[in-house]
Amino acid sequence: MPKIITIGNNKGGVGKTTTVINLAAGLANLKKKILVIDGDPQANTTITLLPDIEMREHSNLVMALEDENGTFTQNSCPTNTENLFVVPNSIKCMEWEAKSYTSIDSVLGFARLINNDENIEQFDYIVIDTPPNIGPMLRNALMISDYVICPIPVADQYALDGFSTFLNVLYQAKKQNKRLLLLGVLLTKFDGRSLTFKHNREKIRKFFLTKKIPVFNSEIRVNIDLDRAHSNRKTIFEYDPKGRKSGHQDYAALAREVLDLIEKDNNLFQRNKKS
């Protein structure tokens, strides 16, 4: 089975979608076959990754969920990046969320799609984008995930304050999904030219260290080219193929670090299983 990574934070503007798009592309560049599930009704991941936005009229997440025999793979679409596929989304997902609150699919819809999916094993990793709220999409994602990455901007005190709420949701999900782990906090929008940013970074790292919460060594620096890439409906690797910009460098480093951490976790799991 593919390893499933949810990118989550209950606050908007922290870099979730940017991280989903470019982490997935970075993993694909490392020869891993990746499926992105756009669980955010705003559908910015879909708009960036789909070569033709009309493709989502025939294959999308809501269609999968509304089909009792639906699967992720039958609703996936190719992107312009080799080894990278996406299950698109649209604003119609908000209607599905409203209707689903009284059904088991509000929590276990994604699990049903995975269980139905005989072709899901073709993928090495699944990366899930989630909306900035604690609703059906986030809860569904956590119930099938192996790992969670939580982006937090270095200078955003509100995102840091809201992290405890997200942790509570994570711990509640872990009661049902025993394999769920917080892979790490990802520091985003870091400006190394600013002493304030540097001070905040060290304070945040120290805080999480005392709480025994993992923080990635990789950091995502402030980089206008990330926004330009998305405006052009490209990943940073398509926009800057030669790797001259910090956005390319940072997400390439994050992809390698994620692979290393998951490989170490798998090795530890196998050793524990044998013992």
Secondary structure as GFF3:
##gff-version 3
##sequence-region A 1 275
A	DSSP	beta_strand	3	7	.	.	.	ID=ss1
A	DSSP	alpha_helix	16	29	.	.	.	ID=ss2
A	DSSP	beta_strand	34	38	.	.	.	ID=ss3
A	DSSP	alpha_helix	44	49	.	.	.	ID=ss4
A	DSSP	three_ten_helix	53	57	.	.	.	ID=ss5
A	DSSP	alpha_helix	61	66	.	.	.	ID=ss6
A	DSSP	three_ten_helix	73	75	.	.	.	ID=ss7
A	DSSP	beta_strand	77	78	.	.	.	ID=ss8
A	DSSP	beta_strand	84	87	.	.	.	ID=ss9
A	DSSP	alpha_helix	92	100	.	.	.	ID=ss10
A	DSSP	alpha_helix	105	116	.	.	.	ID=ss11
A	DSSP	three_ten_helix	120	122	.	.	.	ID=ss12
A	DSSP	beta_strand	125	129	.	.	.	ID=ss13
A	DSSP	alpha_helix	136	144	.	.	.	ID=ss14
A	DSSP	beta_strand	147	153	.	.	.	ID=ss15
A	DSSP	alpha_helix	157	161	.	.	.	ID=ss16
A	DSSP	alpha_helix	163	176	.	.	.	ID=ss17
A	DSSP	beta_strand	181	188	.	.	.	ID=ss18
A	DSSP	alpha_helix	195	210	.	.	.	ID=ss19
A	DSSP	alpha_helix	224	231	.	.	.	ID=ss20
A	DSSP	alpha_helix	236	239	.	.	.	ID=ss21
A	DSSP	alpha_helix	246	274	.	.	.	ID=ss22
###
